[in-house]
Amino acid sequence: MGLLRRRAFLLGLPALAAPKGQLLPSGAKRYLDPLTERAIWRLTPLSSPHFLPHTYQRFTTQKNNFLLLAERQGEETHARRLDLPSGRMTQLTQGPGLAGFSLCLAPDERSFFYLQNGTLRQMGLRTLRDREIWRSEENWHLTGDLSISIDGRYAAVVETNDVLHRLRAIETFKGKNWILVEEKSRLRRPQLRPKRDQVLYSLADPHRLFLVNLDGKQKQAVRFPEPVEEIGPEYWTGDGKLLGYVHYFNRKSTARTYNPDTREDTLLGRCTQFWGVMGNADNSALAGESRSKAGPNIYVLFPLVDREITVCEHASSRSSPEVEPRPAFSPDSQWIYFNSDREGAPAVYRAGVADWVEKT
């Protein structure tokens, strides 16, 4: 086969995944946002889709020196470590069946948890050795939703057999597990409550929130939206006392908190058609994404002064879960990370906000 024909043949083949542990060059690019002229960094290359895990999980370190993200090549998704500020990446996993949104750093930041091929697994970031913690039963399938407690002791997963859906708790050390909830409606977004033995979850169609104890007892409704209102994705504040969320009513949106213990609902501030929202470590600032087509931007909302500042355009098409912006602060509140396909492919971005938000 001639050289040109060989190159054409090779270019026609799907890209092969990098082996576990391989170092990959940086795909980072700095640019000025066209709306605000702030410096924004695209952290991943456009050669293949990259996206963040669920941003209510731990995906970046306390010192902000690396983060976890997912990369999709064809039918397979792989976990990668991205070092900062160099942008160099390391391939962490191999093989099919990885749930890219499930990646979550362990509290000591030396390992991470993830779901792959019906199993809950943990991998050391230095050794890249992994262990199986728990495996789903035959005819049951994991949805890809995973939550890890702040001390790393417990995991919560959602599984389905296409008829029933159930929420399961798992001890990460020994793999002991038990069913918390079983429903005919689809379960989503389990979130272990910080500093409490409780799990928040939602039922789809319509979006309803529930809280259940870690032993499966005392299930309680948290928030039922009325037909004329809508609530956006929720998150726990760092101290575990409050739920943060966005509320829509009469074409207006507000950021709010809800105390499940007292049932007190508190207005934090008005916002520009936020969809995703996430508070920083002390909830003094909220990172939000607008779903307005006229202003597809990332904002910071300061509840104490009811002020909103535009950070940059996210310009996401919202054509798939991978490109939902889902902005989130770094643990020190100096950066906001988000997803977008503004340049034609799903990629991970970050914007510095140290001049606006106090370090936490």
C-alpha positions in Angstrom: 0.0 0.0 0.0 1.4 3.4 -1.0 2.1 6.1 1.6 -0.8 8.3 0.5 -3.2 5.4 0.3 -2.0 4.2 3.7 -2.6 7.7 5.3 -6.1 7.9 3.7 -6.9 4.4 5.1 -5.7 5.3 8.6 -7.6 8.6 8.6 -10.7 6.7 7.8 -10.4 4.6 11.0 -11.9 5.7 14.3 -9.4 7.3 16.8 -8.0 4.8 19.2 -8.2 5.6 22.9 -5.0 6.4 24.7 -3.8 3.7 27.1 -4.3 4.2 30.8 -1.6 6.4 32.3 -0.6 8.0 29.0 0.2 11.7 29.2 -1.6 13.9 26.6 -0.6 17.4 25.5 -2.5 20.5 26.5 -5.3 21.7 24.4 -5.7 24.9 26.4 -6.5 28.2 24.7 -6.9 31.6 26.2 -9.2 34.2 24.6 -11.1 37.3 25.4 -14.8 36.9 25.8 -16.6 38.9 23.0 -19.2 40.3 25.5 -17.2 41.2 28.6 -13.6 41.1 27.3 -12.6 39.0 30.3 -9.9 36.4 29.8 -11.4 32.9 29.4 -9.6 29.6 29.1 -10.7 26.6 27.0 -9.0 23.8 28.9 -9.6 20.9 26.5 -8.9 20.3 22.8 -11.7 20.3 20.2 -10.5 17.0 18.6 -12.9 15.0 20.7 -15.8 15.9 23.1 -14.8 16.7 26.7 -17.2 17.5 29.6 -17.3 17.9 33.4 -18.9 15.4 35.7 -22.0 16.4 37.7 -20.9 19.7 39.3 -22.5 19.0 42.6 -19.7 16.4 42.9 -16.1 17.1 43.8 -14.3 17.4 40.5 -11.5 19.8 41.3 -9.1 19.9 44.3 -8.9 22.3 47.2 -5.7 23.8 45.8 -7.2 24.0 42.3 -4.2 22.2 40.9 -6.0 19.5 38.9 -9.6 18.5 38.0 -11.4 15.4 36.7 -13.3 15.4 33.4 -14.6 13.0 30.8 -13.6 12.5 27.2 -15.7 10.7 24.6 -14.2 8.9 21.6 -16.8 7.2 19.5 -18.8 4.8 21.6 -16.5 5.0 24.6 -16.1 7.5 27.4 -12.9 7.8 29.4 -11.9 9.7 32.6 -9.0 12.1 32.4 -7.0 14.2 34.9 -6.2 17.7 33.8 -3.3 19.4 35.6 -3.5 23.1 36.2 -2.2 25.5 35.0 -0.2 23.4 32.5 -3.3 21.9 30.9 -1.6 18.5 30.5 -4.0 15.6 30.7 -3.5 12.0 31.8 -5.7 9.1 30.7 -7.2 7.4 33.7 -9.6 4.7 32.6 -9.9 2.2 29.7 -12.7 0.2 28.0 -16.4 0.8 27.4 -19.2 1.5 29.8 -17.9 4.4 31.8 -20.6 6.9 33.0 -18.8 10.2 32.4 -21.0 12.3 34.7 -20.2 10.0 37.7 -16.6 11.0 38.4 -16.0 12.2 41.9 -12.8 12.9 43.9 -12.4 11.2 47.2 -12.0 13.5 50.2 -8.2 13.0 50.4 -7.9 13.7 46.7 -5.7 10.7 46.2 -8.4 8.6 44.4 -11.7 9.0 42.7 -15.0 7.1 42.4 -16.9 6.2 39.2 -19.4 3.9 37.6 -18.5 1.6 34.8 -20.2 -1.5 33.4 -22.7 -1.8 36.2 -20.1 -1.5 39.0 -19.1 1.2 41.5 -15.3 1.5 41.4 -12.5 3.5 43.1 -9.1 4.2 41.4 -5.9 5.6 42.9 -4.7 8.7 41.1 -1.0 7.9 41.6 -1.1 4.1 41.0 -4.1 4.0 38.6 -5.0 0.7 40.3 -8.8 0.3 40.8 -11.0 -1.9 42.9 -14.6 -2.9 42.5 -16.7 -1.8 45.4 -20.1 -3.1 44.3 -21.8 -4.7 41.3 -25.4 -4.3 40.3 -27.7 -7.3 40.1 -28.6 -9.1 36.9 -31.2 -7.3 34.8 -30.7 -4.1 36.7 -28.8 -1.2 35.0 -27.1 1.9 36.5 -28.4 5.2 35.2 -25.0 6.9 35.7 -26.2 9.0 38.7 -23.7 8.8 41.6 -23.3 10.8 44.8 -20.4 10.4 47.3 -20.7 11.7 50.9 -18.3 14.4 52.0 -16.4 11.9 54.2 -16.3 9.3 51.4 -18.0 6.6 53.5 -21.2 6.3 51.5 -22.3 6.3 47.9 -25.8 6.6 46.4 -26.7 5.3 43.0 -29.8 5.0 40.9 -30.6 1.7 39.1 -33.5 0.6 36.8 -34.9 -2.5 35.2 -37.0 -0.4 32.8 -40.1 -1.0 35.0 -38.9 0.0 38.4 -36.4 2.5 39.6 -34.6 2.4 42.9 -32.1 4.4 45.0 -29.4 2.3 46.6 -26.9 3.3 49.4 -23.5 1.6 49.4 -20.7 1.6 52.0 -17.6 2.4 50.0 -15.2 0.6 52.3 -16.8 -2.9 52.4 -19.4 -2.7 49.7 -22.4 -3.3 52.1 -25.5 -2.0 50.4 -29.2 -1.6 50.8 -32.2 -0.2 48.9 -33.5 3.2 50.1 -36.4 3.9 47.7 -38.2 2.0 44.9 -40.5 3.8 42.5 -42.2 3.4 39.2 -41.3 7.0 38.3 -37.8 7.8 37.1 -35.3 8.7 39.9 -32.6 11.4 39.3 -29.8 13.4 40.9 -29.2 11.7 44.3 -27.2 14.0 46.6 -26.0 12.8 50.0 -26.7 15.6 52.4 -23.5 17.1 53.9 -23.1 16.4 57.7 -26.4 14.6 57.8 -27.4 10.9 57.2 -29.9 11.8 54.5 -30.2 11.6 50.7 -32.0 14.1 48.4 -33.4 12.8 45.2 -35.9 13.9 42.5 -38.7 12.2 40.7 -39.1 13.2 37.1 -42.3 14.2 35.3 -43.1 16.4 37.1 -39.9 17.4 38.9 -40.5 16.7 42.6 -38.0 16.6 45.4 -37.8 14.1 48.3 -35.5 13.4 51.2 -34.9 10.0 52.8 -32.8 8.9 55.8 -29.7 6.9 55.0 -31.4 3.9 56.7 -34.3 4.2 54.2 -36.7 5.6 56.8 -38.7 8.9 57.1 -39.1 9.6 53.5 -40.5 13.2 53.1 -41.5 15.5 50.3 -39.3 18.6 50.1 -40.7 20.7 47.3 -43.6 20.2 45.0 -43.8 22.8 42.3 -47.3 24.1 41.5 -48.6 23.8 37.8 -47.9 27.5 37.3 -44.3 27.4 38.5 -41.0 25.5 37.8 -37.9 24.8 39.8 -34.4 24.3 38.4 -31.7 21.8 39.5 -30.9 21.9 43.2 -27.8 21.7 45.3 -26.8 21.5 49.0 -25.0 24.4 50.6 -21.6 23.4 52.1 -22.9 23.1 55.6 -25.8 20.9 54.6 -28.4 23.2 56.1 -30.1 24.5 53.0 -31.0 23.5 49.4 -30.3 26.1 46.8 -32.4 26.3 43.6 -33.9 28.5 41.0 -37.6 29.3 40.9 -39.6 30.3 37.9 -43.0 32.0 38.1 -44.8 34.3 35.7 -41.7 34.5 33.4 -39.5 35.7 36.2 -36.7 33.7 37.9 -35.3 34.0 41.4 -32.6 32.2 43.3 -33.8 30.8 46.6 -32.9 28.4 49.5 -35.1 25.9 51.3 -34.5 24.5 54.8 -35.9 21.0 54.9 -35.8 21.0 58.7 -37.9 24.1 59.2 -39.6 24.2 55.7 -38.6 27.8 55.4 -38.1 29.1 51.9 -35.9 32.2 51.5 -35.4 34.6 48.5 -31.8 35.2 47.7 -32.1 37.4 44.7 -33.5 38.0 41.2 -31.6 36.4 38.3 -31.6 36.4 34.5 -33.5 33.3 33.6 -31.0 31.0 35.3 -31.3 27.3 34.7 -28.3 25.8 36.3 -27.0 27.5 39.5 -24.4 26.5 42.1 -23.3 28.3 45.2 -19.7 28.7 46.3 -18.3 27.2 49.5 -20.2 29.6 51.9 -23.1 30.4 49.4 -22.1 34.1 49.4 -21.9 34.0 45.6 -23.8 31.9 43.1 -22.6 30.8 39.6 -25.6 30.7 37.2 -26.2 30.0 33.5 -28.9 31.8 31.6 -31.2 29.8 29.3 -32.2 33.0 27.5 -31.4 32.7 23.8 -30.9 36.5 23.7 -28.3 36.3 26.5 -26.7 32.9 26.8 -24.3 33.9 29.5 -22.6 32.9 32.7 -23.3 35.1 35.7 -22.3 35.6 39.3 -25.1 36.6 41.7 -24.3 38.1 45.1 -27.3 37.5 47.4 -26.4 39.9 50.1 -26.6 42.9 47.8 -29.0 41.3 45.2 -26.5 42.1 42.4 -25.8 40.1 39.3 -22.6 40.4 37.2 -22.0 39.0 33.7 -18.9 36.9 33.5 -18.9 35.8 29.9 -20.9 34.1 27.2 -21.4 30.4 27.4 -23.0 30.3 23.9 -23.9 26.7 24.4 -26.3 25.0 21.9 -27.7 22.9 24.8 -28.1 20.1 22.2 -27.0 17.4 24.7 -26.2 16.9 28.4 -22.5 17.1 27.6 -22.8 20.8 26.6 -25.2 22.0 29.3 -23.0 24.7 30.9 -23.6 23.7 34.6 -21.2 26.4 36.0 -19.6 25.7 39.3 -17.0 27.4 41.5 -13.7 26.0 42.4 -13.4 25.3 46.2 -11.5 28.5 46.7 -14.1 30.5 44.8 -11.5 32.0 42.5 -12.6 30.2 39.3 -15.9 29.2 37.6 -15.8 26.0 35.4 -18.4 25.3 32.8 -19.1 23.3 29.6 -20.0 24.6 26.1 -19.9 23.7 22.4 -19.4 27.4 21.5 -16.5 26.4 19.2 -18.3 23.4 17.6 -17.4 20.6 20.0 -18.1 20.0 23.7 -15.3 21.4 25.7 -14.5 22.5 29.3 -13.9 26.2 30.1 -13.0 28.3 33.1 -13.2 32.0 34.0 -11.3 33.8 36.7 -13.5 35.7 39.2 -10.9 36.5 41.9 -11.5 40.2 41.4 -15.1 39.8 42.4 -15.4 36.9 44.8 -13.6 36.6 48.1 -11.4 33.5 48.5 -12.9 30.7 50.5 
